[in-house]
Amino acid sequence: MQKNTIDESLKSDAFAGGLLAFFILLKLALPFILVNPVYELHRDEYLHLDQAKHLTWGFQSVPPVTSIIAYVINILGGSVFWIRFISALIGAGTLIFTWQIIDELEGRLYAKTLAAVSLICCAIARLDLLFQPNAFDILCWTAVYFFLIKYINTKHARFLYLTAIALALGFLNKYSIAFLVIGLIPGLALSRERKIFKNKYLYFSALLVLIIISPNLIWQYQNHFPVISHMAELKATQLDKINRIDFLKDQILYYIAVLIVILSAFAGLTFYKGFKQFRWILIGYIISIALFTWFRAKGYYAAGLYPVLLAFGSIYLANILASGWKRYLRILVLILSPGFFILTMHFAYPILSPLEIISKRQRFKAIGLLRWEDGKQHDLPQDFADMLGWKELAIKVDSVYRSIPDKENTLILCNNYGEAGAINYYSSFKNINAVSYNADYMNWFKLDKPIKNVILVKEKENEKYIPTGFKKMGSIDNTLAREYGTVIYFFKDMEIDYRRVIQENLKQIK
């Protein structure tokens, strides 16, 4: 009898392991299914890939972890395949931690399946498509929750240290993890788990966090805290334009396909006795969301709060639907998210080609996807238009660069980081070094040699702001690209050394 029980348990574990492997493989395949090959990388991805060529403990816009991941991608060849694969792999890590949270809470296979499906069908999957800090940010938040839950259940100090490591890595990836900490501290203090603050290992763990992140803090100090100026610029140019109500609306819109699971998490953490010791998660969520709302954050900034809610919600739903006639609703609940995902994926993901989107323009317009930051209606969603025109730009710059015999004394100066990064990524000249006064590129000018030739890339043609003597050499002709109209100018054999102009401009900017 005992042998049969063991055999059944092993078969069950093997099936669960196989199902988890299936979801991981599906997660890894999604970027190649959900992104039409006609699209290129997003402008932000080019910046992060270039950061790998200038490894340091910090950058103007982000901490160093993304650059280290980019360095690994470059070692693997740096192709679009590896960029997409590594991003998806990070997302798969979030799925695994969510699965493990349910396992730790003794949730069964249905709950694990529901949580995995929910992760694949909500906005988190969209963030996992792009090589940006967001995917690793969500992974770190989920890891913090998992290790804290393990500590609550076991009281083993090693899980506090693992929480510290997850927090530190999250901080070195994106500073917004501070919103998680600010939510967790009062969340724990107001719950029955407040006794954690009497544990000396908590403070040793806090010291470990400080030690791990100290190189970045030192870098910030040595560079006059560029994070402050970056946040001030972000606030002035983007965040101040965000309506606080819109942020809250986004929390519904982004997770509408899994709303029943999230609402179940709220109900379970509020009323279910089995979750009583984890109510600090709900308190922390409320505080973090309130802070994000107050600071007019973008909707996706809070994405790291949701995998743990999907875990708790899946368990609570599984318990509710465990007996009687409710068992027949299990399949219905399980297919709700995929059904909604299938209905909406053409709007949320760049699956359709630009021409196919134009043919369905009214549908995209009706739900507000064609309105850009400039407030105007366009032919494509802004994020999709940000994935076009980059190869064309690099090819045309290469054509000009190829004709210059004195390449060592040539500067390629771009208007923004997307242009500079795309040229560096797609150019057939590996040491082309396009730069900009924008983002981290202002630190990557090579001024050790005289500058006699300048290729100037401007976002829009405007002769008024082009120095005398510069000749127009071409422009981006793809009318659907956000960079449409970007112009390439060239000045050859300058009589003055252009370095003095660059140095003066950099001095004024910094």
Backbone hydrogen bonds, N-H to C=O, Kabsch-Sander energy under -0.5 kcal/mol:
donor,donor_aa,acceptor,acceptor_aa,energy
5,T,1,M,-1.9
6,I,2,Q,-2.2
7,D,3,K,-2.6
8,E,4,N,-2.5
9,S,5,T,-2.2
10,L,6,I,-2.6
11,K,7,D,-2.4
12,S,8,E,-2.5
13,D,9,S,-2.6
14,A,10,L,-2.5
15,F,11,K,-2.3
16,A,12,S,-2.4
17,G,13,D,-2.6
18,G,14,A,-2.3
19,L,15,F,-2.4
20,L,16,A,-2.5
21,A,17,G,-2.3
22,F,18,G,-1.9
23,F,19,L,-2.1
24,I,20,L,-2.3
25,L,21,A,-2.5
26,L,22,F,-2.4
27,K,23,F,-2.5
28,L,24,I,-2.2
29,A,25,L,-1.5
30,L,26,L,-1.7
32,F,29,A,-1.2
33,I,29,A,-0.7
33,I,30,L,-1.2
34,L,30,L,-3.3
35,V,31,P,-0.7
36,N,34,L,-0.6
36,N,350,P,-3.3
39,Y,36,N,-2.2
40,E,387,M,-3.5
43,R,386,D,-0.7
45,E,42,H,-1.1
46,Y,42,H,-1.0
47,L,43,R,-1.0
48,H,44,D,-1.7
49,L,45,E,-2.0
50,D,46,Y,-1.9
51,Q,47,L,-1.7
52,A,48,H,-0.7
52,A,49,L,-0.6
53,K,50,D,-1.7
54,H,51,Q,-1.6
55,L,52,A,-0.5
59,F,62,V,-1.4
65,V,172,L,-2.4
67,S,64,P,-0.6
68,I,64,P,-1.6
69,I,65,V,-2.3
70,A,66,T,-2.3
71,Y,67,S,-1.8
72,V,68,I,-1.8
73,I,69,I,-2.2
74,N,70,A,-2.5
75,I,71,Y,-2.0
76,L,72,V,-1.9
77,G,74,N,-1.1
78,G,73,I,-2.5
83,I,79,S,-2.0
84,R,80,V,-2.7
85,F,81,F,-2.7
86,I,82,W,-2.8
87,S,83,I,-1.8
88,A,84,R,-2.3
89,L,85,F,-2.5
90,I,86,I,-2.0
91,G,87,S,-1.8
92,A,88,A,-2.3
93,G,89,L,-1.5
94,T,90,I,-1.4
95,L,91,G,-1.7
96,I,92,A,-2.3
97,F,93,G,-2.4
98,T,94,T,-2.3
99,W,95,L,-2.4
100,Q,96,I,-2.3
101,I,97,F,-2.1
102,I,98,T,-1.8
103,D,99,W,-2.0
104,E,100,Q,-2.6
105,L,101,I,-1.7
106,E,103,D,-1.5
107,G,102,I,-3.3
112,K,108,R,-1.9
113,T,109,L,-2.7
114,L,110,Y,-2.7
115,A,111,A,-2.3
116,A,112,K,-2.3
117,V,113,T,-2.6
118,S,114,L,-2.2
119,L,115,A,-2.3
120,I,116,A,-1.7
121,C,117,V,-1.4
122,C,118,S,-0.6
122,C,119,L,-0.5
123,A,254,Y,-1.6
125,A,122,C,-1.3
126,R,122,C,-0.6
127,L,123,A,-1.7
128,D,124,I,-1.6
129,L,126,R,-1.1
130,L,127,L,-0.8
132,Q,130,L,-1.7
135,A,132,Q,-0.7
136,F,132,Q,-0.5
137,D,133,P,-2.1
138,I,134,N,-2.3
139,L,135,A,-1.9
140,C,136,F,-2.3
141,W,137,D,-2.2
142,T,138,I,-2.3
143,A,139,L,-2.3
144,V,140,C,-2.4
145,Y,141,W,-2.0
146,F,142,T,-2.4
147,F,143,A,-2.7
148,L,144,V,-2.2
149,I,145,Y,-2.5
150,K,146,F,-2.4
151,Y,147,F,-2.1
152,I,148,L,-2.7
153,N,149,I,-2.1
154,T,150,K,-2.2
155,K,151,Y,-3.4
159,F,156,H,-1.5
160,L,157,A,-1.2
161,Y,157,A,-1.6
162,L,158,R,-2.2
163,T,159,F,-1.8
164,A,160,L,-2.1
165,I,161,Y,-2.2
166,A,162,L,-2.3
167,L,163,T,-2.5
168,A,164,A,-2.7
169,L,165,I,-2.7
170,G,166,A,-2.1
171,F,167,L,-2.5
172,L,168,A,-2.4
173,N,170,G,-0.8
174,K,170,G,-2.9
177,I,174,K,-1.5
178,A,175,Y,-2.0
179,F,176,S,-1.9
180,L,177,I,-0.6
181,V,177,I,-1.7
182,I,178,A,-2.7
183,G,179,F,-1.2
184,L,180,L,-2.6
185,I,181,V,-2.5
187,G,183,G,-1.5
188,L,184,L,-3.0
189,A,185,I,-2.2
190,L,186,P,-2.2
191,S,188,L,-1.1
194,R,191,S,-1.3
195,K,192,R,-0.5
196,I,193,E,-2.1
197,F,194,R,-2.0
198,K,195,K,-1.8
199,N,196,I,-1.4
200,K,198,K,-0.6
202,L,199,N,-1.4
203,Y,199,N,-0.7
203,Y,200,K,-0.5
204,F,200,K,-1.7
205,S,201,Y,-2.2
206,A,202,L,-1.9
207,L,203,Y,-1.9
208,L,204,F,-1.9
209,V,205,S,-2.2
210,L,206,A,-2.0
211,I,207,L,-2.3
212,I,208,L,-2.4
213,I,209,V,-2.4
214,S,210,L,-1.1
216,N,213,I,-0.8
217,L,213,I,-1.9
218,I,214,S,-2.8
219,W,215,P,-2.1
220,Q,216,N,-2.6
221,Y,217,L,-2.2
222,Q,218,I,-2.8
223,N,219,W,-1.7
224,H,221,Y,-1.5
225,F,220,Q,-4.1
228,I,225,F,-1.5
229,S,225,F,-0.9
230,H,226,P,-2.7
231,M,227,V,-2.4
232,A,228,I,-2.2
233,E,229,S,-2.3
234,L,230,H,-2.7
235,K,231,M,-2.7
236,A,232,A,-2.2
237,T,233,E,-2.6
238,Q,234,L,-2.4
239,L,234,L,-2.1
240,D,235,K,-2.6
241,K,238,Q,-1.3
242,I,239,L,-1.7
247,F,243,N,-1.6
248,L,244,R,-1.6
249,K,245,I,-2.4
250,D,246,D,-2.3
251,Q,247,F,-1.2
252,I,248,L,-0.8
252,I,249,K,-0.9
253,L,249,K,-2.9
254,Y,250,D,-3.2
256,I,253,L,-1.0
258,V,255,Y,-1.2
259,L,256,I,-0.9
261,V,258,V,-0.7
262,I,258,V,-2.0
263,L,259,L,-2.9
264,S,260,I,-1.4
265,A,261,V,-1.6
266,F,262,I,-2.0
267,A,263,L,-2.3
268,G,264,S,-3.0
269,L,265,A,-2.9
270,T,266,F,-1.1
271,F,267,A,-2.9
272,Y,267,A,-0.6
272,Y,268,G,-1.5
275,F,272,Y,-1.6
276,K,273,K,-1.6
278,F,275,F,-2.2
279,R,276,K,-1.2
281,I,278,F,-1.9
282,L,278,F,-0.5
283,I,279,R,-2.2
284,G,280,W,-2.6
285,Y,281,I,-2.1
286,I,282,L,-2.3
287,I,283,I,-2.2
288,S,284,G,-2.7
289,I,285,Y,-2.9
290,A,286,I,-2.1
291,L,287,I,-2.2
292,F,288,S,-2.7
293,T,289,I,-2.5
294,W,290,A,-2.4
295,F,291,L,-2.3
296,R,293,T,-1.4
297,A,292,F,-2.6
301,Y,298,K,-1.8
302,A,299,G,-0.9
303,A,300,Y,-1.8
305,L,302,A,-2.1
306,Y,303,A,-1.7
309,L,305,L,-0.6
310,L,306,Y,-2.6
311,A,307,P,-1.8
312,F,308,V,-2.2
313,G,309,L,-3.0
314,S,310,L,-2.0
315,I,311,A,-1.8
316,Y,312,F,-2.4
317,L,313,G,-2.5
318,A,314,S,-2.3
319,N,315,I,-2.1
320,I,316,Y,-2.2
321,L,317,L,-2.5
322,A,319,N,-1.2
326,K,323,S,-0.9
327,R,324,G,-1.5
328,Y,325,W,-1.4
329,L,326,K,-1.8
330,R,327,R,-1.2
333,V,329,L,-2.8
334,L,330,R,-2.3
335,I,331,I,-2.0
336,L,332,L,-0.9
337,S,333,V,-0.7
339,G,335,I,-2.2
340,F,336,L,-2.4
341,F,337,S,-2.7
342,I,338,P,-2.6
343,L,339,G,-1.6
344,T,340,F,-1.5
345,M,341,F,-2.0
347,F,344,T,-1.8
348,A,344,T,-1.7
349,Y,345,M,-2.4
351,I,349,Y,-2.4
352,L,349,Y,-0.5
357,I,353,S,-2.1
358,I,354,P,-2.2
359,S,355,L,-1.8
360,K,356,E,-0.7
360,K,357,I,-0.9
361,R,358,I,-1.6
363,R,360,K,-0.9
364,F,360,K,-1.7
365,K,361,R,-2.7
366,A,362,Q,-2.1
367,I,363,R,-1.0
368,G,365,K,-1.8
369,L,364,F,-2.2
371,R,368,G,-0.7
372,W,370,L,-0.6
372,W,376,K,-2.1
375,G,372,W,-2.0
378,H,370,L,-2.2
385,A,381,P,-2.4
386,D,382,Q,-1.6
387,M,384,F,-1.8
388,L,385,A,-1.1
393,L,389,G,-1.9
394,A,390,W,-2.3
395,I,391,K,-2.7
396,K,392,E,-2.1
397,V,393,L,-2.3
398,D,394,A,-2.6
399,S,395,I,-1.8
400,V,396,K,-1.4
401,Y,397,V,-3.0
402,R,398,D,-2.9
403,S,399,S,-0.7
403,S,400,V,-0.8
404,I,401,Y,-1.4
407,K,405,P,-1.1
409,N,406,D,-0.9
410,T,407,K,-1.7
411,L,453,N,-2.8
412,I,433,N,-0.5
413,L,411,L,-0.7
413,L,455,I,-2.5
414,C,412,I,-0.5
414,C,435,V,-3.1
415,N,457,V,-0.7
420,A,416,N,-1.8
421,G,417,Y,-2.8
422,A,418,G,-2.4
423,I,419,E,-2.2
424,N,420,A,-2.1
425,Y,421,G,-2.0
426,Y,422,A,-2.8
427,S,423,I,-1.9
430,K,428,S,-0.7
432,I,429,F,-1.3
435,V,412,I,-2.7
437,Y,414,C,-0.7
441,Y,438,N,-1.2
442,M,439,A,-1.2
443,N,440,D,-2.2
444,W,441,Y,-1.7
447,L,445,F,-0.8
452,K,409,N,-2.4
452,K,450,P,-0.6
453,N,409,N,-2.1
454,V,491,F,-2.4
455,I,411,L,-3.1
456,L,454,V,-0.6
456,L,489,Y,-2.1
457,V,413,L,-3.0
457,V,455,I,-0.5
458,K,456,L,-0.6
458,K,487,V,-2.5
461,E,485,G,-0.5
465,Y,462,N,-1.8
466,I,463,E,-1.4
470,F,467,P,-1.6
471,K,490,F,-2.7
473,M,488,I,-3.6
474,G,488,I,-1.0
476,I,486,T,-2.2
477,D,475,S,-0.5
479,T,477,D,-0.9
481,A,478,N,-1.5
482,R,385,A,-2.2
484,Y,481,A,-1.8
485,G,476,I,-2.0
486,T,483,E,-2.4
487,V,458,K,-2.4
488,I,474,G,-3.1
489,Y,456,L,-3.4
489,Y,487,V,-0.5
490,F,471,K,-1.9
491,F,454,V,-2.3
494,M,452,K,-3.0
498,Y,451,I,-2.2
498,Y,496,I,-0.8
500,R,497,D,-1.4
502,I,498,Y,-2.0
503,Q,499,R,-3.1
504,E,500,R,-2.0
505,N,501,V,-2.2
506,L,502,I,-2.8
507,K,503,Q,-2.0
508,Q,504,E,-1.9
509,I,505,N,-2.2
510,K,506,L,-2.7
